[in-house]
Structures are given as structure tokens and as C-alpha cells.
Amino acid sequence: MKKTIFISSILATLLLTTANPASAADAKFKVAVVKGAVGSVDITKGELASGIEKLTSNTSDQDFYASKMSLCVAYLQARYNDKSESTCTAAINSLESLPHANSKVRYLTALNYSNRGVARYRKNLLTAALADFKAAVAIDQNPITNANLASMRKLLPAAKVETVAELAE
């Protein structure tokens, strides 16, 4: 599939979903999957086991960006936090071959950093989550990335972020 057609079709069919809340604070984060990607209908319906099965058994589509993005969200929704973080990273890495000057690629990359930020937040990797949300906004300011960064900042007062960052160094 040509990259231009691929990116256009993804952008035209992006779906948003709210991460299943573990607490009231979690409900403020949004994640994105690609409509029409393998398993995406199952994921948006909350049929996570079916979506994950379709995505992991579809070997012809494993390197396709949309599948990686959808699998990241499916693992995130199913609370497979280690798998969601690594799969979000794989989705980010799969975009490296595309021209980053393209605004659509930046948008999709930003959404994946934001998705990975939610995964890292769930693993209590607060500094890493904040860094992903900041990276997402730096790549592309859109309603999803802006809202997720704002939610993280509300959950994590500045003084605590600095303390966590100092401990991480």
C-alpha cells in the first residue's frame, strides 16, 4: 500500500475511545484506534479478547501501523500494561520510515506518544508518562494530546513532578 494512501485512509477513519478507568482520574485520558483496522470494531465495543486474538493472529498485517496502534489500545484497555507500553513503542517506531515533515504522520505519531503515556501512567511510571504527553504535544498539538497532558498535570502537581524527576536521574 502506498504511504500516501495509507496515511490518508488512517486519518480519515480515526476513532477515539476512553481508557477503562481504574480510578476516577484514569477516566480523563483518551486513547485512539484506527477504524477499519483489524480488530478495531471489537476494541471499541469492549470485546478486547476477540480484538487481541484477531490482531495477534493476523500475520499478514503485523507490521501495519494501524494494527500496532490498535493492539496497543487493546492491551491498554485489557490492563496488559507491559504489553501495551511495548506495543505503543512499536507503533511509534513503525512511523520512522515515513516523512516526519508530513502533518498527518506527526498527528499519528503524537497520538501514539499519548497512548503510550497512558500505558506508562498505568504502570506508575509518572515521569515517563509526563514525558510522553509532553512529547505528544510538542509533535502535534491537537485536542487529544492537549487534553491528556492537561489531565496529567492536574493529577501530578508540579512539586511532585520535580521530585519524581530528581529521583529518576
C-alpha positions as a Markdown table, in Angstrom:
| # | Residue | x | y | z |
|---|---|---|---|---|
| 1 | Met | 0.0 | 0.0 | 0.0 |
| 2 | Lys | 1.4 | 3.4 | -0.9 |
| 3 | Lys | 2.3 | 5.5 | 2.1 |
| 4 | Thr | 0.2 | 8.5 | 1.0 |
| 5 | Ile | -3.0 | 6.3 | 0.6 |
| 6 | Phe | -2.2 | 4.6 | 3.8 |
| 7 | Ile | -1.9 | 7.8 | 5.8 |
| 8 | Ser | -5.0 | 9.3 | 4.2 |
| 9 | Ser | -7.1 | 6.3 | 5.0 |
| 10 | Ile | -5.9 | 6.2 | 8.6 |
| 11 | Leu | -6.5 | 9.8 | 9.2 |
| 12 | Ala | -10.0 | 9.7 | 7.7 |
| 13 | Thr | -11.0 | 6.8 | 10.0 |
| 14 | Leu | -9.5 | 7.5 | 13.4 |
| 15 | Leu | -11.7 | 6.6 | 16.4 |
| 16 | Leu | -11.3 | 7.7 | 19.9 |
| 17 | Thr | -12.0 | 5.7 | 23.0 |
| 18 | Thr | -11.8 | 6.4 | 26.7 |
| 19 | Ala | -9.4 | 4.2 | 28.6 |
| 20 | Asn | -11.2 | 1.9 | 31.1 |
| 21 | Pro | -10.9 | 3.7 | 34.4 |
| 22 | Ala | -9.1 | 2.2 | 37.2 |
| 23 | Ser | -9.9 | 5.3 | 39.2 |
| 24 | Ala | -11.8 | 8.5 | 38.5 |
| 25 | Ala | -8.5 | 10.1 | 37.5 |
| 26 | Asp | -7.9 | 7.5 | 34.7 |
| 27 | Ala | -11.2 | 8.3 | 33.0 |
| 28 | Lys | -9.8 | 11.6 | 31.9 |
| 29 | Phe | -7.3 | 10.1 | 29.4 |
| 30 | Lys | -8.3 | 9.4 | 25.8 |
| 31 | Val | -6.7 | 6.8 | 23.5 |
| 32 | Ala | -7.1 | 6.4 | 19.8 |
| 33 | Val | -7.6 | 3.4 | 17.5 |
| 34 | Val | -8.0 | 3.3 | 13.7 |
| 35 | Lys | -11.4 | 2.5 | 12.4 |
| 36 | Gly | -11.3 | -0.3 | 9.9 |
| 37 | Ala | -8.1 | -1.8 | 11.2 |
| 38 | Val | -8.2 | -5.5 | 12.1 |
| 39 | Gly | -9.9 | -5.9 | 15.5 |
| 40 | Ser | -10.8 | -2.2 | 15.9 |
| 41 | Val | -14.6 | -2.8 | 15.9 |
| 42 | Asp | -14.1 | -5.4 | 18.7 |
| 43 | Ile | -11.9 | -3.0 | 20.7 |
| 44 | Thr | -14.4 | -0.1 | 20.5 |
| 45 | Lys | -17.2 | -2.4 | 21.6 |
| 46 | Gly | -15.1 | -3.6 | 24.6 |
| 47 | Glu | -14.7 | -7.1 | 23.2 |
| 48 | Leu | -11.0 | -7.0 | 23.9 |
| 49 | Ala | -10.1 | -10.7 | 23.9 |
| 50 | Ser | -11.6 | -11.0 | 20.4 |
| 51 | Gly | -9.8 | -7.9 | 19.2 |
| 52 | Ile | -6.5 | -9.0 | 20.6 |
| 53 | Glu | -7.0 | -12.5 | 19.0 |
| 54 | Lys | -7.7 | -11.0 | 15.6 |
| 55 | Leu | -4.7 | -8.7 | 15.8 |
| 56 | Thr | -2.2 | -11.2 | 17.1 |
| 57 | Ser | -3.3 | -14.0 | 14.7 |
| 58 | Asn | -3.2 | -11.8 | 11.6 |
| 59 | Thr | 0.4 | -12.3 | 10.5 |
| 60 | Ser | -0.1 | -10.6 | 7.1 |
| 61 | Asp | -0.8 | -7.3 | 8.9 |
| 62 | Gln | 1.5 | -7.4 | 11.9 |
| 63 | Asp | 3.8 | -4.6 | 10.6 |
| 64 | Phe | 1.0 | -2.4 | 9.5 |
| 65 | Tyr | 0.9 | 0.8 | 11.7 |
| 66 | Ala | -2.8 | 0.7 | 12.3 |
| 67 | Ser | -2.7 | -2.8 | 13.7 |
| 68 | Lys | 0.1 | -1.9 | 16.1 |
| 69 | Met | -1.8 | 1.2 | 17.2 |
| 70 | Ser | -5.0 | -0.9 | 17.7 |
| 71 | Leu | -3.2 | -3.6 | 19.6 |
| 72 | Cys | -1.6 | -1.0 | 21.9 |
| 73 | Val | -5.0 | 0.3 | 22.8 |
| 74 | Ala | -6.5 | -3.2 | 23.2 |
| 75 | Tyr | -3.7 | -4.2 | 25.6 |
| 76 | Leu | -4.2 | -0.9 | 27.4 |
| 77 | Gln | -7.9 | -1.4 | 27.8 |
| 78 | Ala | -7.4 | -5.0 | 28.9 |
| 79 | Arg | -4.8 | -3.9 | 31.5 |
| 80 | Tyr | -1.9 | -5.7 | 30.0 |
| 81 | Asn | 0.3 | -2.7 | 30.9 |
| 82 | Asp | 3.7 | -4.2 | 29.9 |
| 83 | Lys | 2.4 | -5.3 | 26.5 |
| 84 | Ser | 0.6 | -2.0 | 25.9 |
| 85 | Glu | 3.7 | 0.1 | 26.5 |
| 86 | Ser | 5.9 | -2.0 | 24.3 |
| 87 | Thr | 3.3 | -2.2 | 21.5 |
| 88 | Cys | 2.8 | 1.6 | 21.6 |
| 89 | Thr | 6.5 | 1.9 | 21.2 |
| 90 | Ala | 6.4 | -0.5 | 18.2 |
| 91 | Ala | 3.7 | 1.7 | 16.7 |
| 92 | Ile | 5.8 | 4.8 | 17.2 |
| 93 | Asn | 8.8 | 3.1 | 15.7 |
| 94 | Ser | 6.8 | 1.9 | 12.7 |
| 95 | Leu | 6.3 | 5.5 | 11.7 |
| 96 | Glu | 10.0 | 6.2 | 11.5 |
| 97 | Ser | 10.2 | 5.3 | 7.8 |
| 98 | Leu | 7.6 | 7.8 | 6.9 |
| 99 | Pro | 8.5 | 11.5 | 6.2 |
| 100 | His | 8.1 | 13.4 | 9.5 |
| 101 | Ala | 7.5 | 16.7 | 7.7 |
| 102 | Asn | 4.1 | 15.4 | 6.8 |
| 103 | Ser | 1.5 | 16.8 | 9.2 |
| 104 | Lys | -0.5 | 13.5 | 9.1 |
| 105 | Val | 2.5 | 11.5 | 10.3 |
| 106 | Arg | 3.1 | 14.0 | 13.1 |
| 107 | Tyr | -0.5 | 13.7 | 14.2 |
| 108 | Leu | -0.4 | 9.9 | 14.2 |
| 109 | Thr | 3.0 | 9.9 | 16.0 |
| 110 | Ala | 1.7 | 12.3 | 18.6 |
| 111 | Leu | -1.4 | 10.1 | 19.2 |
| 112 | Asn | 0.9 | 7.1 | 19.8 |
| 113 | Tyr | 3.1 | 9.0 | 22.3 |
| 114 | Ser | -0.1 | 10.0 | 24.1 |
| 115 | Asn | -1.4 | 6.4 | 24.1 |
| 116 | Arg | 2.0 | 5.2 | 25.5 |
| 117 | Gly | 1.8 | 8.0 | 28.1 |
| 118 | Val | -1.5 | 6.4 | 29.3 |
| 119 | Ala | 0.2 | 3.0 | 29.5 |
| 120 | Arg | 3.1 | 4.4 | 31.4 |
| 121 | Tyr | 0.8 | 6.2 | 33.8 |
| 122 | Arg | -0.9 | 2.9 | 34.5 |
| 123 | Lys | 2.4 | 1.4 | 35.3 |
| 124 | Asn | 3.1 | 4.3 | 37.7 |
| 125 | Leu | 6.0 | 5.5 | 35.6 |
| 126 | Leu | 4.9 | 9.1 | 36.2 |
| 127 | Thr | 8.0 | 10.9 | 34.8 |
| 128 | Ala | 8.0 | 8.8 | 31.7 |
| 129 | Ala | 4.2 | 9.3 | 31.2 |
| 130 | Leu | 4.6 | 13.0 | 31.6 |
| 131 | Ala | 7.5 | 13.0 | 29.1 |
| 132 | Asp | 5.3 | 11.1 | 26.6 |
| 133 | Phe | 2.4 | 13.5 | 27.0 |
| 134 | Lys | 4.8 | 16.5 | 26.6 |
| 135 | Ala | 6.4 | 14.8 | 23.5 |
| 136 | Ala | 3.0 | 14.3 | 22.0 |
| 137 | Val | 2.1 | 17.9 | 22.4 |
| 138 | Ala | 5.4 | 19.0 | 21.0 |
| 139 | Ile | 4.9 | 16.9 | 17.9 |
| 140 | Asp | 1.3 | 17.9 | 17.3 |
| 141 | Gln | -1.0 | 20.0 | 19.4 |
| 142 | Asn | -4.4 | 18.5 | 19.0 |
| 143 | Pro | -7.4 | 18.1 | 21.3 |
| 144 | Ile | -6.4 | 14.6 | 22.4 |
| 145 | Thr | -2.8 | 15.3 | 23.2 |
| 146 | Asn | -3.5 | 18.7 | 24.8 |
| 147 | Ala | -6.3 | 17.2 | 27.0 |
| 148 | Asn | -4.2 | 14.2 | 28.1 |
| 149 | Leu | -1.3 | 16.5 | 29.1 |
| 150 | Ala | -3.6 | 18.8 | 30.9 |
| 151 | Ser | -5.1 | 15.8 | 32.8 |
| 152 | Met | -1.7 | 14.5 | 33.7 |
| 153 | Arg | -0.7 | 17.9 | 35.0 |
| 154 | Lys | -3.8 | 18.1 | 37.2 |
| 155 | Leu | -3.1 | 14.7 | 38.6 |
| 156 | Leu | 0.5 | 15.4 | 39.3 |
| 157 | Pro | 1.3 | 18.8 | 41.0 |
| 158 | Ala | 4.4 | 20.5 | 39.7 |
| 159 | Ala | 6.3 | 20.0 | 43.0 |
| 160 | Lys | 5.7 | 16.2 | 42.9 |
| 161 | Val | 6.8 | 16.0 | 39.2 |
| 162 | Glu | 10.1 | 17.7 | 40.1 |
| 163 | Thr | 10.7 | 15.4 | 43.0 |
| 164 | Val | 9.9 | 12.3 | 40.8 |
| 165 | Ala | 12.2 | 13.7 | 38.0 |
| 166 | Glu | 15.0 | 14.2 | 40.5 |
| 167 | Leu | 14.7 | 10.7 | 41.8 |
| 168 | Ala | 14.7 | 9.3 | 38.3 |
| 169 | Glu | 18.0 | 11.0 | 37.4 |
